[in-house]
Amino acid sequence: MDLDHLELNPRIVAAIRKAKLRSAEEVLRVSGPDLQRLTGLSGPDVQRVLRAVSARLRGSSVLTGAGPAQGHGARSDAVPSPALDLHLQRDRFPEQHQRLSLGCPVLDRLLGGGLPLEGITELAGRSSAGKTQLALQLCLAVQFPRQYGGLEAGAVYVCTEDAFPNKRLQQLIALQPRLRTDAPGDLAGKLPFGDRIFIEHVATVDTLLECVRTKVPALLSRGRARLLVIDSVAAPFRCEFDRPASARRARALRALGAALRGLSQAFRSPVLCINQVTEAVEEDAAPGPLGAPGARLAPALGIAWANQLLLRLMADRRRPEEAGLGPPARTLRVVFAPHLPTSSCSYTVNPEGVRGTPGTQSG
């Protein structure tokens, strides 16, 4: 489809042509950060381009699979189903369906290939479940070439509770060849892992919002990062708001969710939010998954935050007193996602990283 058919400012169309992108289809094959780097356009202009291209192609044969004869007189049953439409898009535009690998084939299978590039993924769980370990592993996985499940870019790591675990990061970097047996042995030694993780520390809701709205977009727009991690999203909200159900807290959560979704969609960058959990105990309830009567885990921040998410994961670790004589067992569970069934698998945290246990997936 010719670029002249797009409803865009001529200045924007000229920039696209200067980047040697000759059609709307070619534009759609390029990620947001790459498009901005090639054209020199601003972030808002890139978003306008992607919206215009998507809107135009949505009604054309490229995305619907309808032949050129389809028009106003065509039969309505000639239009394929949404499932077929998605299948056609996957064949023609594989970049649009790429995911970020977790660095472990077992965990990737649980998530249908890895983290979605667009949308907010929450990883909730109690202390020592391995949430930060998995977040650090993703900060390294994103830097691998695309053929090994990465995005060939760095990560932004926003800390809201503790200092950044640099010592553990250095251990993971040193042991990457042991974890990533799918990649050539010398590849991990060539990647500048430590230089491509950008660390921010924030303590309040306002500074978190400012970071997400100003600092993070600057890094994503330059293509220096393609992953955002917030560890944890609950800490500043729990410190500042006394009442969980307050309207002001709900507004701030919606504002944060909107900002994160906007970044993820504009730059096709996964967003991972680590979340705390609360334990609710009901005296008359049956024993829950933690073993205590009526005990159950629930991610913090309530429904206002849950509505912002694409994917919710729960990491659970049995305490030593609950595990009997064996080692504490860890389980990663898909709580909800529009593209995945509810399922789970066991995993272990090792010196080289987080590994899913083969043969333990259920759902």
C-alpha positions in Angstrom: 0.0 0.0 0.0 1.4 3.4 -1.0 2.3 5.8 1.7 0.3 8.6 0.1 -2.9 6.8 1.1 -2.1 7.3 4.8 -3.7 10.2 6.6 -0.4 11.7 7.8 1.3 15.1 7.6 3.5 15.3 4.4 6.4 16.1 6.7 6.0 12.7 8.4 5.6 10.9 5.1 8.7 12.5 3.7 10.7 11.3 6.8 9.4 7.7 6.2 10.5 7.8 2.6 13.9 9.2 3.5 14.3 6.1 5.7 13.7 4.0 2.6 10.4 2.5 3.8 8.4 2.4 0.7 5.0 1.0 1.8 2.7 0.8 4.8 3.5 -3.0 5.0 7.3 -2.2 5.4 6.5 0.4 8.1 4.5 -2.2 10.1 7.4 -4.6 10.1 9.6 -2.1 12.0 9.3 -1.7 15.8 8.5 1.6 17.3 12.1 2.3 18.6 13.6 1.3 15.2 11.1 3.4 13.3 12.0 6.5 15.5 15.7 5.8 15.0 15.4 5.4 11.2 13.2 8.4 10.6 14.3 10.8 13.2 10.6 11.4 14.1 9.5 12.2 17.6 7.7 9.7 19.8 4.2 11.1 19.3 4.8 11.2 15.5 5.9 7.5 15.5 2.7 6.7 17.4 0.6 8.6 14.8 2.4 6.6 12.0 1.7 3.3 13.6 -2.0 4.2 14.3 -2.5 5.4 10.7 -0.8 2.3 9.2 -2.8 -0.1 11.4 -6.1 1.7 10.7 -5.5 1.7 7.0 -4.4 -2.0 6.8 -7.2 -3.1 9.0 -9.6 -2.6 6.2 -7.3 -3.9 3.4 -6.5 -7.4 2.1 -3.2 -7.4 3.8 -4.7 -8.0 7.2 -8.1 -9.4 6.4 -7.0 -11.9 3.7 -9.8 -10.7 1.4 -9.0 -10.8 -2.3 -8.9 -7.6 -4.4 -12.4 -8.2 -5.7 -13.9 -7.7 -2.2 -15.7 -4.4 -2.0 -19.1 -2.9 -1.2 -20.8 -5.7 -3.1 -18.9 -8.6 -1.6 -20.5 -11.1 0.6 -19.9 -10.6 4.3 -19.1 -14.2 4.8 -15.9 -13.7 2.7 -14.3 -11.9 5.7 -12.2 -14.3 7.7 -12.7 -14.9 11.4 -10.6 -13.1 14.0 -8.6 -16.3 14.6 -7.8 -16.6 10.9 -7.0 -12.9 10.8 -4.4 -13.3 13.6 -3.0 -16.3 11.8 -2.5 -14.4 8.6 -0.9 -11.5 10.5 1.5 -13.9 12.2 2.7 -15.3 8.9 3.2 -11.9 7.2 4.5 -10.0 10.2 6.4 -12.3 12.5 8.0 -9.3 14.3 4.6 -8.2 15.6 4.1 -11.5 17.4 7.6 -11.9 18.9 7.9 -12.3 22.7 10.7 -11.8 25.1 12.2 -15.1 26.3 12.7 -15.6 30.0 16.0 -17.4 29.3 14.5 -20.8 30.2 12.6 -23.0 27.7 10.3 -24.5 30.4 9.2 -21.0 31.6 8.8 -19.8 28.0 6.5 -22.7 27.3 4.4 -21.9 30.3 3.9 -18.3 28.9 3.4 -19.3 25.3 6.9 -18.2 24.2 7.7 -15.5 26.8 6.6 -12.1 27.9 4.3 -10.2 25.5 5.9 -7.2 24.0 2.8 -5.0 24.6 1.0 -4.8 27.9 1.8 -4.9 31.6 2.9 -8.2 33.2 2.7 -8.5 36.9 4.8 -11.0 38.9 3.4 -11.2 42.5 4.5 -13.4 45.3 5.8 -13.3 48.9 9.3 -12.6 50.0 12.0 -15.0 48.8 9.9 -16.5 46.1 12.4 -15.5 43.4 10.6 -12.5 41.9 13.7 -10.2 41.7 15.8 -13.1 40.5 13.5 -13.6 37.5 13.4 -9.8 36.9 17.3 -9.7 36.8 17.3 -12.7 34.5 15.0 -10.9 32.1 17.3 -7.8 32.1 20.0 -10.1 30.7 17.7 -12.1 28.4 16.5 -8.9 26.6 20.0 -8.1 25.5 20.4 -11.4 23.5 20.0 -11.4 19.7 16.4 -12.0 18.4 17.2 -15.6 17.3 17.8 -16.4 21.0 14.6 -14.7 22.2 16.1 -11.3 23.1 15.4 -7.8 21.7 19.0 -6.7 21.3 18.6 -3.8 23.8 19.0 -3.0 27.4 16.6 -2.7 30.4 15.4 0.0 32.8 15.2 -1.2 36.4 13.2 1.0 38.8 13.8 0.2 42.5 11.2 1.4 45.0 12.2 -0.7 48.1 15.7 -1.9 48.4 19.0 -1.0 46.7 19.6 -2.6 43.3 21.1 -6.2 43.8 24.2 -5.5 41.8 26.2 -8.4 43.5 23.6 -10.9 42.4 23.5 -9.4 38.9 27.2 -9.8 38.5 26.9 -13.5 39.5 24.2 -14.0 36.9 26.3 -12.3 34.3 29.3 -14.5 35.0 27.2 -17.7 34.8 25.1 -16.8 31.7 26.9 -19.5 29.6 25.8 -22.1 32.0 22.1 -20.9 31.9 21.9 -20.1 28.2 22.9 -23.3 26.6 20.8 -22.4 23.6 23.2 -19.7 22.6 26.9 -20.1 21.5 29.2 -20.4 24.4 31.2 -17.2 23.6 28.1 -15.0 22.9 27.4 -14.1 26.6 31.0 -13.0 27.0 30.7 -10.5 24.1 27.4 -8.8 25.3 27.9 -5.7 27.5 25.3 -6.8 30.0 26.2 -4.4 32.9 26.4 -1.4 30.6 22.9 -1.8 29.3 20.9 -1.9 32.6 19.7 1.6 33.6 18.9 1.8 37.3 16.6 4.3 38.9 15.6 4.6 42.6 12.3 6.2 43.5 10.5 6.4 46.8 7.2 8.1 46.2 4.2 7.8 43.8 5.0 11.2 42.3 8.6 10.4 41.6 7.6 7.0 40.1 5.1 8.7 37.8 7.7 11.3 36.8 10.2 8.6 36.1 7.8 6.6 33.9 6.7 9.8 32.0 10.0 11.4 31.4 13.2 9.4 32.1 12.0 6.0 30.8 10.6 7.3 27.4 13.9 9.0 26.8 15.7 5.7 27.0 13.1 3.7 25.0 12.9 6.3 22.3 16.7 6.0 21.6 16.5 2.3 21.4 18.8 1.9 24.3 16.3 -0.2 26.3 13.3 -2.4 25.4 12.3 -3.7 28.9 11.0 -1.8 31.9 11.0 -3.4 35.4 9.4 -1.9 38.5 10.4 -3.6 41.7 8.1 -3.2 43.4 5.0 -1.4 42.3 3.2 -1.7 45.6 5.8 -0.1 47.9 5.2 3.6 47.3 1.5 3.2 47.3 1.5 1.3 50.6 3.6 4.0 52.2 1.6 7.0 51.0 -2.0 5.8 51.2 -3.5 4.7 54.5 -6.7 3.4 53.1 -6.5 0.8 50.3 -9.9 1.8 48.9 -9.2 5.5 48.7 -10.3 7.2 45.5 -7.0 9.2 45.3 -5.0 5.9 45.3 -7.2 4.4 42.6 -6.7 7.5 40.4 -2.9 7.3 40.9 -2.9 3.6 40.0 -5.0 4.2 36.9 -2.6 7.0 35.9 0.4 4.7 36.4 -1.2 1.9 34.4 -2.1 4.2 31.5 1.4 5.6 31.4 3.0 2.1 31.4 0.6 0.7 28.8 1.3 3.7 26.6 5.0 3.2 26.8 4.7 -0.6 26.1 2.5 0.0 23.0 4.4 2.9 21.6 7.8 1.2 21.8 6.8 -2.5 21.8 8.6 -3.0 25.1 7.5 -5.4 27.8 6.7 -4.0 31.2 7.2 -6.2 34.3 5.9 -5.0 37.6 6.9 -6.9 40.7 4.1 -6.8 43.3 3.8 -7.7 47.0 1.1 -9.9 48.3 -1.2 -9.9 51.3 -2.3 -12.9 53.4 -6.0 -13.0 54.3 -6.9 -15.4 57.1 -10.5 -16.5 57.7 -11.1 -18.5 60.8 -14.0 -20.6 59.4 -12.4 -21.2 56.0 -10.9 -24.5 54.8 -7.1 -24.8 54.7 -5.7 -22.7 51.8 -2.7 -23.2 49.6 -0.3 -21.9 52.2 -1.2 -24.8 54.6 -2.7 -22.7 57.4 -6.4 -22.8 58.0 -8.1 -20.2 55.7 -4.8 -18.7 54.6 -4.6 -17.4 51.0 -2.4 -15.0 49.0 -3.7 -12.1 47.1 -1.6 -9.6 45.1 -1.5 -6.1 46.6 -3.2 -2.9 45.3 -6.6 -4.4 44.6 -8.9 -4.3 41.6 -7.9 -0.8 40.5 -4.4 -2.1 39.7 -5.6 -5.5 38.4 -7.6 -3.8 35.7 -4.4 -2.3 34.3 -2.7 -5.7 33.7 -2.5 -7.9 30.6 -0.9 -10.9 32.4 -0.7 -11.8 36.1 1.8 -14.3 37.4 2.0 -15.6 40.9 5.3 -17.0 42.3 4.9 -19.1 45.4 7.5 -20.6 47.7 6.6 -22.9 50.6 8.2 -22.0 53.8 10.7 -24.6 55.2 8.2 -25.6 58.0 5.6 -26.3 55.3 7.8 -28.3 53.1 8.5 -31.2 55.5 11.9 -32.8 55.0 12.3 -31.8 51.4 13.6 -28.5 50.0 11.2 -25.6 49.8 9.2 -26.0 46.6 8.5 -23.0 44.2 5.7 -22.7 41.8 5.0 -20.1 39.0 1.3 -19.9 38.1 -0.5 -18.0 35.4 -3.4 -16.4 37.2 -5.0 -14.7 34.2 -4.1 -13.7 30.6 -6.3 -13.3 27.5 -4.0 -15.5 25.5 -3.1 -18.2 28.0 -4.9 -20.9 30.0 -4.6 -21.0 33.8 -1.5 -23.2 34.3 1.6 -23.6 36.5 5.0 -25.2 36.7 7.7 -25.7 39.3 11.0 -23.9 39.2 14.2 -23.6 41.1 16.5 -20.6 41.8 20.1 -21.6 41.2 23.4 -19.7 41.1 23.1 -19.3 37.3 19.4 -18.2 37.4 15.8 -19.3 37.5 15.0 -22.6 35.8 11.7 -24.2 35.3 11.5 -27.9 36.2 10.7 -30.1 33.1 7.6 -32.2 33.3 5.9 -30.2 36.0 3.6 -28.0 33.9 0.0 -28.4 34.7 -3.2 -26.6 33.8 
